[in-house]
Amino acid sequence: MSRRLKIALALPDFEPWGLASFLNGVTDYARARDWLLTHCPADPESSRDCPLKWSNMKSWPIDGLIIGVTESSHLKQLKKLNIPTVNIAGDAFAESGMPAVAPNSRMIGKLAAEYLLSLGLRNFAYHGVEGRFYSDLRWQGFRDAAREAGHKALKFCVAHTIRDGLWNERHDRLRKWLATLPRPVGLFAVHDYRALIAMSACRDIGLRVPEDVAIIGADNNLMVCNFSVPTLSSIGMDAYGMGQKASQLLDDILQGKPSPEKVILIDPTGVVPRDSTDVLHLNDEATEKAVRFMRSNYAKQFKITGIAEAVGVSRRSLEMRFRKSLQTSPAEYLSKLRVQKAIQLIRSEPSWTHGKIARECGLMNATNMRAAFRRILQTTPQDYRTPS
């Protein structure tokens, strides 16, 4: 019998987005390859008693390593160990030469802006953190998408850690900034915890969520999103896919295959709408009714004339009013809505066939779904399957 490979998983700097799903992705891959998987530290609390020192890792009897490291000094120490390693802490350290897998942060920002645009919002703001590469990338994607639609996005960032000051004092600058924003405004926060703080700050100064400020976060942390008041909309991460891809990349390296020169980016699964963005600012009753109709009935089969009849206007009138409000046609809006739903199902239901997903999203069959992906995204549904 061949010796089983021993793979270590060490995530001391790892942010808690989708941690359980990520670990499931790694574990499923390890089982399929018959790896011996070890964690250090296994419990986040244990890191306080037994802090992980990279210099001590040279004594580990391991064949490969999956890490989450954001400090360049740590990466330099790790490279000296000559252990096949994959980093999942992001693409800010691509220059280190270490193979890496990361969430597509620019795409996360782009999706947030596109979603807020679809609500009819024309004012945009971003709340991020200073000195964090993922915050900068999410801002860039958000800003560029708003700019392409002819709008400007405002930005406010805070220090990553604030050790001094009372809670009220820490967030006074945020409250003052929020009070200056034009309303209604769509606010994208770098992650769900920041979105939760922004929501609290809005409440403190009398701003209504979502009527005055529609807020969306990122990471889709269910402990934050489902238990906030109102519930928080967010951008979902393909954490399981990241775990699978990081494991596959390490496996390739162990087999002697060349490492990719660039960071492998994993696209988000899509927007998960909740109460914090449950609002439309379209300034046109017929268009607003049409959008609500499509969101409620996207899985059903109907024609644009059917939508027009449901909202009480002619098809021509609906198309003109839709174009004026959202700079697109009802047919194109519906197609994009169905494709977004399809992407969410492709990621969340990996065992479903493309035909079943197409039927659930109103695209009827796999051929139609593939054509819609090609036309709207210049890609295919298969490209959104969890990496294997």
C-alpha positions in Angstrom: 0.0 0.0 0.0 1.2 3.5 -0.8 1.7 5.9 2.0 -1.2 8.3 2.7 -0.4 11.9 2.3 -0.6 14.1 5.4 -2.1 17.5 4.7 -2.2 20.3 7.3 -4.8 23.1 7.4 -3.7 26.3 9.3 -5.9 29.4 9.2 -4.7 31.8 11.9 -5.5 35.0 9.9 -8.6 33.6 8.2 -11.8 35.7 8.2 -14.9 33.7 9.3 -16.8 33.9 6.0 -18.3 30.6 5.2 -15.7 28.8 7.3 -17.8 25.6 7.8 -18.5 25.4 4.0 -14.8 25.9 3.2 -13.8 23.2 5.6 -16.4 20.9 4.1 -14.9 21.5 0.7 -11.4 20.6 1.9 -12.6 17.6 3.9 -14.6 16.2 1.0 -11.6 16.5 -1.3 -9.3 15.0 1.3 -11.6 12.0 1.7 -11.8 11.4 -2.1 -8.0 11.4 -2.2 -7.5 9.5 1.0 -5.5 12.2 2.6 -4.8 12.4 6.3 -6.1 15.9 7.2 -4.8 17.7 10.3 -5.8 21.1 11.7 -3.7 23.6 13.6 -5.1 25.1 15.7 -8.2 22.9 15.6 -10.1 25.3 17.9 -9.8 29.1 17.4 -9.7 29.5 21.2 -6.6 27.3 21.4 -4.6 29.8 19.4 -4.5 32.0 22.5 -2.8 29.3 24.6 -0.7 27.8 21.8 -0.1 30.5 19.3 0.9 29.2 15.9 4.5 30.1 15.0 5.5 29.5 11.4 9.1 29.0 12.4 8.1 25.9 14.4 6.4 24.3 11.4 9.6 22.8 10.0 9.1 20.0 12.6 5.7 19.1 11.2 5.8 15.7 9.4 3.4 16.9 6.6 3.4 16.6 2.9 1.3 19.8 2.1 -0.2 22.8 3.6 -3.3 25.0 3.1 -3.0 28.3 4.9 -4.8 31.6 5.4 -2.0 34.2 5.8 -2.2 38.0 5.2 1.2 39.1 6.6 4.0 39.2 4.0 6.6 38.4 6.7 4.8 35.2 7.5 4.8 34.2 3.8 8.5 34.7 3.6 9.0 32.4 6.6 6.7 29.8 5.0 8.6 29.8 1.7 11.8 28.9 3.6 10.2 25.7 4.8 9.9 24.3 1.3 6.5 22.7 2.1 4.1 22.6 -0.9 1.6 25.3 0.2 -1.6 27.0 -1.0 -2.7 30.3 0.5 -6.3 31.3 0.6 -5.9 34.7 2.2 -6.2 36.6 -1.1 -4.5 38.0 -4.2 -2.7 40.8 -2.5 0.4 38.6 -2.1 0.5 37.2 -5.7 4.0 38.7 -5.9 5.1 36.2 -3.2 5.0 33.5 -5.8 3.0 31.2 -3.5 0.0 29.5 -5.2 -3.2 31.1 -4.0 -7.0 30.9 -4.2 -9.2 33.9 -3.3 -12.7 35.2 -3.5 -13.2 37.4 -6.6 -13.5 40.7 -4.6 -13.9 42.9 -7.6 -16.8 40.8 -8.8 -18.4 41.0 -5.3 -18.3 44.8 -5.5 -19.7 44.7 -9.0 -22.6 42.5 -8.1 -23.5 44.8 -5.1 -23.6 47.8 -7.4 -25.6 46.1 -10.1 -28.2 44.9 -7.5 -28.6 48.3 -6.0 -29.0 49.8 -9.5 -31.8 47.3 -10.2 -33.7 48.8 -7.2 -33.8 52.1 -9.0 -31.2 53.7 -6.8 -29.0 56.5 -8.3 -26.9 57.4 -5.2 -24.2 55.0 -4.1 -21.9 54.7 -1.1 -19.3 52.2 0.2 -18.2 51.5 3.7 -14.9 49.7 4.0 -11.8 49.2 6.1 -8.3 50.8 5.6 -5.3 48.8 4.7 -7.1 45.6 3.6 -6.6 44.5 0.0 -10.0 42.9 -0.2 -11.7 46.1 0.9 -9.8 48.0 -1.8 -10.8 45.4 -4.5 -14.5 45.4 -3.5 -14.5 49.2 -3.6 -13.0 49.2 -7.1 -15.6 46.7 -8.4 -18.4 48.7 -6.8 -17.1 52.1 -7.9 -16.5 51.0 -11.5 -19.9 49.4 -11.9 -21.6 52.5 -10.6 -19.5 54.6 -12.9 -20.3 52.5 -16.0 -24.0 53.2 -15.2 -23.3 56.9 -15.1 -23.2 57.4 -11.3 -20.7 58.3 -8.7 -20.0 56.3 -5.6 -18.8 57.8 -2.3 -16.5 56.1 0.1 -15.8 56.0 3.8 -13.2 53.7 5.4 -12.2 53.1 9.0 -9.1 51.6 10.5 -9.2 47.8 10.6 -8.8 47.7 14.4 -9.8 50.4 16.9 -8.4 49.6 20.3 -9.3 52.7 22.2 -12.5 54.7 22.8 -16.0 53.7 23.8 -18.4 52.1 21.3 -20.3 55.3 20.8 -17.1 57.2 20.1 -15.7 54.6 17.7 -18.6 55.0 15.3 -19.3 58.8 15.6 -17.4 59.5 12.3 -19.5 56.9 10.5 -22.7 58.4 11.7 -21.6 61.9 10.6 -20.7 60.5 7.2 -24.0 58.7 6.8 -25.9 62.0 7.6 -24.2 63.7 4.7 -25.2 61.1 2.1 -27.8 62.0 -0.6 -31.0 60.0 -0.1 -32.2 57.5 -1.0 -28.8 55.8 -1.2 -27.6 52.3 -1.8 -24.8 51.4 0.7 -22.5 48.5 0.2 -20.4 47.4 3.2 -17.2 45.5 2.8 -18.6 42.6 4.8 -21.6 41.7 6.9 -20.2 42.9 10.2 -19.5 46.4 8.8 -23.0 46.4 7.3 -24.5 45.6 10.7 -22.6 48.5 12.2 -23.8 50.8 9.4 -27.4 49.7 10.0 -27.0 50.5 13.7 -25.5 53.9 12.9 -28.4 54.7 10.6 -30.9 53.9 13.4 -29.0 56.2 15.8 -29.4 59.2 13.5 -33.0 58.5 12.4 -32.3 57.1 8.9 -34.7 54.3 7.8 -33.4 51.0 6.4 -34.2 50.3 3.6 -36.3 53.4 2.7 -33.5 56.0 3.2 -30.5 53.7 3.1 -30.7 50.3 1.3 -27.8 48.2 2.8 -26.1 45.2 1.4 -23.1 43.4 2.9 -20.8 40.6 1.7 -20.0 37.0 2.9 -23.6 36.0 3.7 -22.8 35.2 7.3 -26.1 33.7 8.4 -25.4 34.5 12.1 -25.4 38.2 11.1 -27.8 38.4 8.2 -30.7 36.4 9.6 -30.7 37.8 13.0 -30.2 41.5 12.3 -33.2 43.9 12.3 -34.0 44.2 9.5 -32.5 41.1 8.1 -29.4 41.9 6.0 -29.0 41.4 2.2 -25.6 40.0 1.3 -23.4 38.7 -1.5 -23.0 34.9 -1.1 -19.5 33.3 -1.2 -18.7 30.0 -2.8 -16.7 28.9 0.3 -17.2 25.2 -0.5 -15.8 25.8 -4.0 -12.8 27.6 -2.5 -12.1 24.6 -0.3 -12.3 22.3 -3.2 -10.2 24.4 -5.5 -7.5 25.1 -2.9 -7.3 21.3 -2.3 -7.2 20.5 -6.0 -4.4 23.1 -6.5 -2.3 21.6 -3.7 -2.9 18.1 -5.2 -1.6 19.3 -8.5 1.5 20.7 -6.9 2.1 17.4 -5.0 1.9 15.6 -8.3 4.5 17.8 -9.9 2.3 19.9 -12.1 3.3 23.6 -12.6 1.7 26.2 -10.4 -0.5 28.9 -12.0 1.2 32.2 -12.2 -1.9 34.1 -11.1 -4.2 33.8 -8.1 -7.2 31.6 -8.9 -10.3 33.7 -8.2 -13.6 32.1 -7.1 -16.7 34.1 -8.1 -19.4 34.7 -5.6 -22.7 32.8 -5.8 -24.8 35.9 -6.2 -27.0 38.3 -4.2 -29.1 37.0 -1.3 -31.8 39.6 -0.9 -33.4 40.3 2.5 -35.3 43.0 4.2 -32.4 45.6 4.3 -32.9 46.1 0.5 -36.6 45.4 0.2 -37.4 48.6 -1.6 -37.8 50.0 -5.1 -37.0 53.6 -6.1 -38.2 53.6 -9.7 -40.4 56.7 -9.7 -42.8 54.9 -12.0 -45.6 52.8 -10.7 -45.9 50.6 -13.8 -42.2 49.7 -13.8 -42.2 49.0 -10.1 -45.2 46.7 -10.4 -43.5 44.9 -13.4 -40.3 44.4 -11.4 -42.2 43.0 -8.4 -44.2 40.7 -10.8 -41.0 39.3 -12.4 -39.3 38.7 -9.1 -42.3 36.8 -7.8 -43.0 34.8 -10.9 -39.6 34.4 -12.7 -39.9 30.5 -12.6 -43.2 30.7 -14.5 -43.7 31.0 -18.2 -45.1 34.3 -19.5 -44.6 36.9 -22.2 -43.9 40.6 -21.8 -47.4 41.3 -22.9 -48.5 39.2 -19.9 -46.5 41.5 -17.6 -48.0 44.6 -19.2 -51.5 43.2 -18.7 -50.7 42.4 -15.1 -49.7 46.0 -14.4 -52.4 47.6 -16.5 -50.4 49.2 -19.4 -49.7 48.4 -23.0 -46.5 46.5 -23.9 -45.1 49.5 -25.8 -45.8 51.8 -22.8 -44.2 49.3 -20.4 -41.1 49.0 -22.5 -40.7 52.8 -22.8 -41.2 53.4 -19.1 -38.9 50.5 -18.2 -36.1 51.9 -20.4 -36.5 55.3 -18.8 -36.4 54.0 -15.2 -33.8 51.2 -15.5 -32.0 51.8 -18.8 -32.9 48.3 -20.0 -35.9 46.4 -21.5 -38.3 44.2 -19.5 -37.2 41.2 -21.5 -33.5 41.8 -20.7 -34.2 42.4 -17.0 -36.1 39.2 -16.8 -33.4 37.2 -18.6 -30.7 38.6 -16.2 -32.9 37.8 -13.2 -33.3 34.2 -14.3 -29.6 33.8 -15.0 -28.8 35.2 -11.5 -31.2 32.7 -10.0 -29.7 29.9 -12.1 -26.2 30.8 -10.8 -27.4 30.6 -7.2 -28.8 27.1 -7.8 -25.8 25.8 -9.7 -23.7 26.7 -6.7 -26.1 25.6 -4.0 -27.5 22.5 -5.6 -24.5 20.8 -7.2 -26.4 17.5 -7.8 -29.1 19.1 -9.9 -28.9 18.8 -13.7 -28.8 21.9 -15.9 -32.2 20.9 -17.2 -33.7 20.9 -13.7 -32.1 24.2 -12.8 -33.3 25.8 -16.1 -36.9 24.7 -15.3 -36.7 26.1 -11.7 -35.5 29.5 -13.1 -38.0 29.8 -16.0 -35.4 29.1 -18.6 -37.2 26.0 -19.7 -34.3 23.7 -20.7 -30.5 23.4 -20.6 -30.1 24.7 -24.2 -32.0 27.9 -23.4 -30.0 28.4 -20.2 -26.7 27.9 -22.0 -27.8 30.5 -24.6 -28.8 33.0 -22.0 -25.4 32.6 -20.2 -23.6 33.1 -23.4 -25.5 36.2 -24.3 -25.5 37.9 -20.9 -22.3 36.7 -19.3 -20.2 35.5 -22.3 -19.7 32.2 -20.4 -21.5 28.9 -19.8 -23.4 27.4 -16.8 -20.6 24.8 -16.5 -18.2 27.6 -15.6 -20.2 28.2 -12.5 -20.1 24.6 -11.3 -18.1 24.0 -8.1 -14.5 23.2 -9.0 -13.7 19.5 -8.8 
